[in-house]
Structure formats: C-alpha cells, structure tokens
C-alpha cells in the first residue's frame, strides 16, 4: 500500500540530483504542485530519490486546454490560451502552429499577430517576424487599435536595425 501526504514540498529535479540519499514519503508534491510518486521498493516503506517517477507530463497545464479544445475546436479563446501555454513552456514552434489556427478563426485577432511575431523572433526567424508584424499592423488598424499597431511598428523597426 502506498502512503499519501498532502504537503507541498520543495523537491525539484536539480535538488533531487544533489540529494541522492534523501528519504521522502511515497507521495509528495513539488513546488509547482505536481504530484510526485514512487514505485514500490521491496522491504522499505520509505522511498529514495532515485525511485521517484515524475508525473508532470500527465498533469501539465496544457492538458485541460487540449481536452476542452476537443469539444470546441473553433473556440478562439481556447486556441489562444493553448498557444500562450506553449509559449510559457518554451515550445515556440507549437505556439506558432496554434497562433496560425487562431488567425484562421479570426484574421483580425491582433494579439495573435503580436505573439506570433515575438515567437518568430525567439526562433531567430527575423524576416518572417517582420512579415507577421506587418500583417498584424494592418489587422490592428482595421480594428482601430492604434496602440497595438504602434507597438508592432516599433518592434518591426528594431528588427530592421
């Protein structure tokens, strides 16, 4: 039988590597609130750090948004939310794919152009970023969003320098 605790611990991947002999309960929560479990070790009720299995992938913040999108694939907010989660996770290519989907649903969704431009810059694709920002400026002007248009114009000028 596996014990359960409801405490939030300070276990991270880096600290686990440096604390190889640390004993922890069978179930624990890391700083992000993800559940950490261990496989049974015969004859011991405690678990060593090297026995831990991380479940972060199954409990990723991306999963709830993906599940909601299965039911509502054309929902603008959910598609944009998934793109933003990809960006937070450092997955710029996947974010770009999702932002393309957002622009297909609503060609005048100004934040999608700005975020796509920034993602392209982070990937070192300056020419594509400039083109995206130009499209975004046009969308912002159609929407009457002068602030966003100026923001993208300024970003584009920085890329030209």
C-alpha positions in Angstrom: 0.0 0.0 0.0 1.3 3.5 -0.9 1.2 6.3 1.7 -0.3 9.6 0.7 0.7 13.0 2.0 -0.9 16.3 1.2 2.1 18.5 1.9 3.8 20.6 -0.7 7.5 20.0 -0.8 10.5 21.7 -2.2 11.6 18.8 -4.4 12.9 19.8 -7.8 14.8 17.9 -10.5 18.1 19.8 -9.6 17.7 19.2 -5.8 17.0 15.6 -6.4 20.2 15.0 -8.2 22.2 16.5 -5.4 20.3 14.7 -2.6 20.6 11.1 -3.7 20.2 9.7 -0.2 17.2 11.8 0.8 14.3 9.8 2.0 10.8 11.1 1.1 7.2 9.9 1.6 5.7 7.7 -1.1 3.7 10.6 -2.5 4.8 14.2 -2.4 4.1 17.4 -4.2 6.8 19.6 -5.8 6.8 23.4 -5.8 4.6 23.5 -8.9 2.0 21.4 -7.2 2.6 18.4 -9.4 2.3 15.1 -7.7 5.4 13.1 -7.4 5.1 9.3 -6.7 7.5 6.5 -6.4 7.5 2.9 -7.3 7.4 0.3 -4.5 10.8 -0.8 -3.2 10.6 -4.2 -1.6 11.0 -4.3 2.1 11.0 -0.5 2.6 8.2 1.9 3.5 10.3 5.0 2.6 11.4 5.9 -0.9 14.8 7.0 -2.1 15.0 10.0 -4.5 16.2 7.7 -7.3 12.9 5.7 -7.1 10.7 8.8 -7.9 8.7 8.9 -11.1 7.6 12.4 -12.2 4.1 12.8 -13.5 4.5 16.3 -14.8 3.6 15.4 -18.4 0.2 13.9 -17.4 -0.6 16.9 -15.2 0.7 19.6 -17.5 -1.3 22.9 -17.7 -1.6 22.1 -21.4 -3.8 19.1 -20.9 -7.0 20.8 -19.6 -7.0 23.2 -22.5 -6.4 20.5 -25.1 -9.3 18.5 -23.6 -11.6 21.5 -23.9 -10.5 22.0 -27.5 -11.5 18.5 -28.4 -15.1 19.6 -27.7 -14.8 23.1 -29.1 -12.0 23.1 -31.8 -13.1 26.5 -33.1 -13.1 28.3 -29.8 -10.9 31.4 -30.2 -10.2 31.9 -26.6 -9.1 28.2 -26.0 -6.9 28.2 -29.1 -5.2 31.4 -28.0 -4.9 30.0 -24.4 -3.2 26.9 -25.7 -0.8 29.0 -27.8 0.1 31.0 -24.7 0.7 27.9 -22.6 3.0 26.6 -25.3 4.9 29.9 -25.2 5.2 29.7 -21.4 6.6 26.2 -21.8 9.2 27.4 -24.3 7.6 25.5 -27.2 7.6 28.3 -29.7 7.1 26.1 -32.8 3.9 24.6 -31.4 2.8 28.0 -30.3 3.2 29.3 -33.8 1.0 26.4 -35.1 -1.6 27.3 -32.6 -1.4 31.0 -33.3 -1.9 30.2 -37.0 -5.1 28.4 -36.0 -6.2 31.5 -34.0 -5.7 33.7 -37.1 -7.7 31.2 -39.3 -10.6 31.5 -36.9 -10.3 35.3 -36.6 -8.0 37.0 -39.1 -8.2 40.3 -37.1 -7.2 38.8 -33.7 -4.4 41.4 -33.1 -2.8 39.6 -30.1 -2.1 36.5 -32.2 0.0 38.6 -34.6 2.0 40.2 -31.9 2.6 36.9 -30.1 3.5 35.1 -33.3 6.0 37.9 -34.2 7.6 37.6 -30.8 7.8 33.8 -31.1 9.4 34.1 -34.5 12.0 36.5 -33.1 12.8 34.0 -30.3 13.4 31.3 -33.0 15.7 33.7 -34.9 13.3 34.0 -37.9 13.5 37.8 -38.3 12.2 38.1 -41.8 9.1 36.0 -41.0 8.7 38.1 -37.8 8.7 41.3 -39.8 6.1 40.0 -42.3 3.9 38.8 -39.4 4.2 42.2 -37.7 3.3 44.0 -40.9 0.2 41.8 -41.2 -0.6 42.5 -37.5 -0.3 46.2 -38.0 -2.9 46.0 -40.8 -5.2 43.9 -38.5 -4.7 46.4 -35.7 -5.6 49.3 -38.0 -8.7 47.5 -39.2 -9.7 47.1 -35.6 -8.9 50.7 -34.7 -6.2 49.6 -32.2 -3.6 52.3 -32.7 -1.6 51.2 -29.6 -1.1 47.7 -30.8 -0.3 48.9 -34.3 2.4 51.3 -32.9 3.8 48.5 -30.7 4.2 46.2 -33.6 5.6 49.1 -35.7 8.2 49.7 -33.0 9.1 46.0 -32.8 9.5 45.8 -36.6 11.8 48.8 -36.6 14.0 47.1 -34.0 14.2 44.1 -36.2 15.3 46.2 -39.2 18.2 47.8 -37.3 
